[in-house]
Amino acid sequence: HTASPPFRVHLHLVTPGPDIAAEARDHTLAAALGKVLRRVTGEIQRRSFQQLARRRTESPRYVAMRSA
């Protein structure tokens, strides 16, 4: 039981721009899959938040609304 986890899940999602890759290991396939999906979901959310922040800071309309 102390041996390394027998299940390894590697997910490579091809996207425009940098690809998203994640890997997880666990003692059950369901747990390993859950871990890798959480990592990919987190990375997708992080990228979308960064993109939204860039749009807000670069938008002339947003800058005009802040100064008013």
ABEGO torsion letter per residue (X at the ends): XABBBABBBBBBBBBBEBBBBBBBBBABAAAAAAAAAAAAAAAAAAAAAAAAAAAAAABAAAAAAAAX
